[in-house]
């Protein structure tokens, strides 16, 4: 599902059971070492890019793409040269 705007993303995520929606801005070149979150995530990359590493798997995500992570999944993030803006749905 590619949302037309944040409102569409929010409506769809809430229909799927996510209970918190936020927008996150990430700095150019930022690297976050392996970490986890105590909630499920559905992320839409609204602007920019990142490399997401989960285990031995690395995947590039660019504006217009989305990904999901289950709670407590170890992952690392490396943001591209323009940073990134995410629309984030969380299920606690």
Buried (B, 14 or more C-beta within 10 A) or exposed (E): EEBEEEEBBBEBBEEEEBEEBEEEEBEEEEEEEEEEBEBBBBBBBBBBBBBBBBEEEEEEBEBEBBBEBEEEBEBBBBBBEBBBBBBBBBBE
